[in-house]
Amino acid sequence: MRIYRFRVLIDHPSEAFRDIEIGSEQTFLDLHSAIKDAFGFIGQEMACFYVSDEEWGKGPEIPLADMGFAEEGTVPSLMDDVYISDHIRSTSQRFIYAYDFLHMWMFMVELIGAHDPEVGANYPRVVLSMHDAPDEHSKEDDLTSGILDEDPYAMDDEEHHFEDDDDPGFGEEEGDHDEFGHGNIDDLGEEYR
């Protein structure tokens, strides 16, 4: 078994990255879990890898689960069925990792080295960690900010000024309805008391 060292960079202004080592006979599900752990993401969101090229173009997909979106009738192999070595084509192999399809966390995963396993080491493992990773839920704030600055149904600050002459429906002499157009409970028959 070979050990591959990947540099995993999150697409975020923090420019946080982690170097993760993983065995050639471990799966993309193992790499998925290692990336989540390395960046402190604890959710159970959907995710996928894309085999990439030198320009970070998206190639074949390796999803976490079958979402039923197979292209041209071919069902993609799932993360737990695909070994890392199945998609190592060059010494600078690249993958794109997408996590949480609502907030779309994107990671660039680039092979930066390979070596024999160290005796007694457990893989996958993080061997380098640079910069603080963003909070997994920080994009939720971005998505909801500015949508509703205040509660449109709040009535606390509203004032209603009606003169008896302006709107007789709200006047004391009518007595049939309150300000919301509802009748008075005293107007109900004995069977409702």
N, C-alpha and C positions, 0 to 999 in steps of 0.2 A: 504494500500500500504506500502511495505517495501522499505527502502532506502539501496542500496548496495554501498559499497565503494570499488572501484577498484584501484589498483596501476598499472599504465601504464608506462612501461619502454621501451624507444626506443633502438633498437639494434644499438648502435653507441658508439664510444669511449668517448663521452661526458658523458655517463651514466645518461642523463637527465631523470627524471621521474616526473609524475604528479599523484596525488591522485584525482580521480573523483568520485563524488557521483551521483547516478542516481536512479530513481524510478523503482520498479519491473515491473510496467505497462507501462514503456516507451520502445521504440523500439531500436533495434540495429542501426537504422538510427540516432536516437538521440545520441547514444554513439559514432558513427562514427563522427558526427558533433562536439561533445564535445572534442574528441581526437584531431581532426584537429585544432580546436580553441585553445586548451590548449598548443599545440606545435607550434602554429603560422603558420600552413600550410594553404594556401589560395587557392590552385589550385582546379580544379574540376576533379581530376584523379579517375580512377576506384579503387575500394577497396573491401575487403571482410574480414569477420571474419571466423576463424576456431574454432570450439569447441575443446578444448584441454584436455590433461590428465596431470597427475603429472610430466611427463617427457617432456612436451611441444610438444607432438606428434600432428599432424594435424588430426582432426576428421571431422565431417560434416561441410560443407561450408555454410556460410550465406553471399551471395554476395550483392553488391550494386545494380546491374542490371543483368538481364538474359543475359549471354554471349553465350548461346547455347552449353555449354560444360557439359550438364547433364550426370552424371554417371549412367550407367545401366538403362537409360530411366526415371529416376526420376529427376524432375526439383526441384532444391533447393528453399526453401522459401527465399524471398528477405528481406533485412534489414528492410524495412518499414512495413513488415508483421509479424515480429518476436519480441515478447516481451522479455525483459531481463530475466524475470522469467521462460520463456519457457526452458531455458538451464542452470538453476542453479540446479546442482545435488549434490553439496557438499559445505561445508563451506570454501573450498579452490579452488573453481571452477576457471579454467583458460581458456583463449581464446588467440588466436594469431590474430593480426590485421595486414593485409597487405595493404599498400597504395601505389599507383602509380606503376603499374606492370612493367614499363620500368626501373625505378630506384630502385624498391623494398625496400621501407621503411618498416621495420618489427618492430612490437611492441608486447611486452608480457603484457598481461592484466590478473591480478590476483585478485580475490576477497579477500579482507582483513578484511571485516567487514560488518555488517548489523545492522540497527536500524530503529526506527520509524522516520517519517519525522519531521523536525523542523517547527514550526508554522511560516508562512510568508516566508519560504525559497523557492527559485526557483531551480528546478532541470532540467537537470544535472548542476553541478557546480564543479569547481576546488577548493579543500580545502587544497592542499599542492602542492608546485611547487619547485623542486630541480634541480639545474644546468641549464645552458642555452641550449636550444634546438638547433640543427644544422639548418642551413638555408635549406629550402625545395629544393632549386635548387643547393645545394652544390655537390650533386652526379653527376650533369651534367658536372661539371668541371672534375671530376674523369673519366667519361666515354670518354671525348674528349681529355684529356691531352696526348700529345706524339704521336697523330695520324699523324698530319702534323706539323712538326717543322717550315717549311717554305713553301711558295707558290711554287709549282712545275712549275707553268706557268709564274712566274715572269721573265722578261727579262731585268730588270733594270741594273743588274751587269754584264750581258753577254757582251763579246767582240767578234766580228767576224773579223778574219784576213784572208783575201784571197788575194793571189797574182794573177795577171792577167794570169800568165802562168799556175798556179795550176788548176784553174777552169774557163775555158773560158765562162761558162754560166753566171758568175757574172761580167764579164769584161765590161768596158765601150764600147768596140768596138761592142759588141753584141747588146746592147741597147733594146733588145726585152723584157727583164724581169727585175724586181727588185730583191732584195735579197730573197724575199719570193716566187719567181717563177711566179709572176703576171706580166702581160704586163703593159706597160706605158699607161696612159689615153690618151696621145697624139696620140697613135697608133689607136684609135677608129675612126670610120668614122664620118662624119658630123652629121648623124642622132642621135648620142649619145651625142652631145655637147649641 
